[in-house]
Amino acid sequence: MAYVAVSGGEEAIEASIRLLDYYRSGTGKDLEIDALVHKFGLLIDKVMSESGLYEKEYAALALKQCEGFPEEAVFLLRAYRSTLKRSHYTNVADTKKMRIVRRISAAFKDIPGGQMLGASYDYTHRLIHFELENENAAELHKKFQKILAEQTPEKVQSCGRVSDMLKDEGLIDRFPENNTEPYDVTEKLLEFPAPRSARLQTMTRADTGFISGLAYSVLRGFGQVHPTVGELRSGYIELEIPYPDSDNDTIYLGEILITEVEAFAQSSDKDQLKLASGYGAVFGRNENKAIAMAVIDREIERGGDYAAQDEEFVLTHGDCLEMNGFISHLKLPHYVTFQSKLDAVRKTRRKQENEER
């Protein structure tokens, strides 16, 4: 569509962009990237997950550039990510070997390896701590660095999955290992029906609010399901790539923090008397989204008439970049189309007025 140029448009746009820098500047105090990374960790994790790029400093830089607007920060990171060369694919990471920092189960009190509460706002009183206004950040950081050093175990033992216990009882089906190459949604057009690897990739990059809202609809009655979190774990997994010209050797790249969830629900086949499971995994600490992913993963697999069970609806409407971009485009000039609508309404009104005379 051709848009009519606004009078003085170029100068007005340049002035608008300069105003952005004014609003972003706020005060004379500089906002350090390192402070954003370490003090707004949950926001950083959300932006990294939805952009599909694990890079804390760049996520912080994007947030600083756009005044903390997560959707715009995701847009910036996605755009940057698209310019990067893909040199390698990592080996499949075994999350059973995760270096766990938090692990809970809502299904069992006692689980092999034990539960680990870790850091969570679930157990706090939702009251504002006004004393934080005068907090001594340097002293607090030094104090907790010492505590963490004293409590960090010398050797971290991996934990099996809670679902393995139910599989051993035959209450959850076991499936043969699927070594099919994962579908890459960043390089291939999403087609339906989509393979499960494409579903999970799309949902982990989807808008957190959208995914959470859909999962909430399932709990409220649009699906009438109340799944149980069999296991929620957050921790670090190691990433490796194959060593060139070697079948067994690998190169260690580093580790990333993820949150992983398995949720259990009644199987759609009630005659089987078994449970079904859903899976969710996201970058960083974003537990509600990982749980919501697990709920919707199960609902899509189950199928049905509700929104959360419609694969095409879920996967095509949850992408925060496309969703916000399409809504944002409504602010652009639509002079021609709107005048066409007005002309149609006016013509109809004149016709009705003539018929009434």
N, C-alpha and C positions, 0 to 999 in steps of 0.2 A: 504494500500500500504506500502511495506517495503522500507525504505529510506536507502541509503548507508551512513554510518557514515563518517563525514568529518574528515580528519586527524587532530588530536589534538582537537577534537570537544569539549570535556568537559572543558578543560582549556580555550579555546577560549570563550565559553559561560559564564564561571565564570568571565572572564575579561570584557566581554561585559556588564554584570550586574553591575559590579563595576563602569564601565564608566557611567552608568545611574545615579548613586549617584553623580558622579562628575558633570554631566550636571545639575542635579537637585539642587546641592548646590549653583551654580551660584556665589554668593558672600559670604562674611562672615556674612552678615546680615540675621537674621532669619525671616522667613515669618510666622507670627502668624496665627493660625487657625481662631481666632476671627476676625482678620482683613479681611481674605478672606470671611468669612460669611457675614460681614456687608458692605464690599466695592465692592464685586463682586456678589451682590445679584442676578442679572439676570442670570449669568452663573451658580450659585448654583441652581437656580430654574430649569434651563434647564436640568442639570444633575439629579436632583431629579425626574423630570417628566419622563425622558427616562429610569431611573433605576427602577421606581415604588417604591421608598423608600423615605418617607418624613423625612429626617434627615439632617439638614443643616450642622452640625459639621462634620459628616462622609462624606458628599459630598465634603466639603472643604478639608478634610484630603486626600480623593482620588485624588482630583485635585493637591494637593501639591505633592503627591507621583508620579504622572505621568506628571509633568511639565505643568499642565494646559491643557492637552489633553482630551477634553470632552468625546470622545468615549471610551478611556481607563478607564477614571473615572467611566463611566457607567458600563463597564465590571466589575470593582472591586466592585461596589456597588451591582450589580446584584448577583455576586458570594457570597457576604456577606449575602445578603437578603435570599438567598436559604438555609442558615444554621439556620435561625431563626425559632423558634417554633411559630406556629399560635395558639394563645390562645383564641381569640375572633373574632367575626365579629361585626362591629359597626352597629348601627341602620341606616336606611336611613336618610341622611342629607337633610333637606329642604333648598335649596339655596335661597328661598324667604326671609329667615330669616338671610341672610348673613349680617355681619357687614361690610358695603361697604366702600371702600377707593377710588374707582374710578368707575364711571358709565357714559357711553355715549350711544347715539343712533344716527346713521346716517340716520334713517328713519323719525324721528320726532324731531322737535325743542323743543317742550314742551311735557314732559312725566310725568306721575304721580310720585311724589317724587323728580323730578328734575334731571338734569344732573350734574355730579360731575367730573370735569376734572382730579383731582388727580395728580399723578406724571406720566409724559409721555414725551418721547423725541419727540413726534409728533409736539410739538409747539416750539421747539428750533431751533436756527440757527445751521446748521451743520458746525461749525467752531471750530477748536481746541483751547481750553483755555490754553495757554501756562503758564499763571500765576498759574495754579494748581501745577506746579512743586515745588513751594515754599508755598503751602497752609498750613495754620495753622489748622490742622485737629481737634485738641482738642478744640480750640476756636469755630470753625464752628459747631461742634457737640453740644457743650453747648448752643449755640445760638438757634439752631433749636429744641433742646429738650424743651426749654422754650416756643417757639412759638407753638409747637405741644400741650404742656400741656394747653396753653391758649385757643386753638381753638378746642380741643377735646370735643364734646358734652357730657353732663352728661348721656343722654339716646339715644341710637341709634335705630331709627325706621326702620323696615323692609320695603322693597319696592316690590310691585307686579311686574310681568313681563310686558314688552311692548307688547308681543305677546298676553296677555290676552285681550287687547283692540280689537285686530283684531279678536280674537275668539268670542268675544261678538257680533261683527258685522257679524259673519259667513264667514269671509274672510279667516280664517284658520280653518281647521277641528279640532274638539275636539275628543280625543280618551279616552276610559275608562281606569282607572288606572290599570296598569299591575303589579301584585304582584308576578310574576314569579321570582324564585330565580335567581339572576344574574349569568351568565356564568363566571367561574373563569379561565382566560386564563393562570394563573400561575400554575394551577393544572391539567388542562385538555388539551388534544391535540386539536388544532383548527381544526374544521371541517366546510365544506361548503355545503350548505349555512350557514353562521354564524349568530347567533342571534345578535340583535343590541347591546346588552350589551357587547358582545365579540368584535364587531367592534370598539366601542368607547374605550374599555380598550386597545386594540391593537394599536389604533392610538395615544392615549395619551402617550404611551410608545415608539412610533415610533420616528425615527430620524426627528428632526425639519426641516432640510433642505429638506429631501425627501417629507414630507407632504406639505411644502410650495411650492415646485416645482410642485407637482401635482396640487395643487389648482391654481397656476399660469397658468398651461397649460389649465385649464378650462376657465379662464378669457381670454386667448389669442385666443381661438377659437376651442380647442379640447373639445367641449361641448357647446360653444357659449352661455355662461351664465354669467350674471353680477349680482350676489346676492347683497343684501343690508344688512348691519349689523343692525339688528333691535335693538339689545341691547348687549353691552359689559360691563361686570362688573367684578371688582376684589375686593376681600374682604375675610373676615375670616368666616369660618363656624365651628360650634361646633360639636364635635364627642362624641357620647355616646354609651355605651354598655348596654345590659339588666342586671338588677340586678339579681343575682342568686335566683332562686325559687320565682320570682315575675313577674307578667304579666304587671305591669304598671310602676314600679320604674326603674330608670336607673342610671348608674354611669357616671359622666362627666369625659372625658379623657383630653380634651383640645381643641384647635382650630388650624386649618391649613388655610393657604392662598391659594386661588385658583383663576383662571381666567375662566370666563364662557361666552360663546357667543351663541347667536341665530341669524342666518342669514336667510333672506327671499328671495325667488325666485319665478318666475312664475311656477305654477303647470304644470306638464307634460301633464295633461289632460286639454287642452285648452278650452274644452266645459264647464268645471266647473266654470271658471272665479274666481278661488281662488288662494291663495298663498300657497306655501309649505315652510317648514322650515327645517334647518339643525342645529345640535347642536355640540358644542365642549367645553371641559373643561380640564384644565391642572393644575398641581401643580404650585403655585407661580405666578409670573408675566411673562407671555409669550404670549402676545396678538396675534402676527402673527400666532403662531401655533394654538391657539384656534380658530381663524377665519378660518384658512386653514382646520382644522378639521371639522368645521361646513359646509364649502363648499363641502368637499368630502363626508361627511355624507349624504348630500342631493343628491349628484351625484350617490352614490352607491344605495341609495333607488330608485332613478329614473331609473338606469340601462341604458346600451347602449354599444357602441363599443369602446369608448375611454378608455384610461388607468385609469383615475380617476373614471370611472364608473364600472370597473371590480373589484369586491370584492376580488377575490383571488389574483389578481395582487397587489392590494394596501396592503392587510394585510400580504402577505408573503414576500414582498420586502422592507417594511418600517422599520422593526426592526433593530435598529442601531447595536445591538450586533451581530446578525447573518450576517447582511450586511457587516460590517467591518471585522468580523471574516473570512468570505468567501473570501473577497478580500485580506486580510492579508495572508491567507494560500498560496497565489500564490508565496510568498517569500520563502516558504519552498522548499527543494530539490524535483525536479520532474525529476530526472536523467533518470529513467527507461522509463517513458512515453514519454519524449522528444526524447530520443534516438530511441524509436519505431517510432515516427513521422518522424525523420530524415531518418531512414532506409526505410520507405515507400516512402518518396519523392525521395531518391536516386535511389531506385528500379525503380520507374516510369520514372525518367529522363534517366536511362540507357536503358530502354525499348524503349523510344522515339528515343534516339540516334541510337539504332540498326536498328529501322524501317526506319530512314532517310538515312542510308547508302545504 
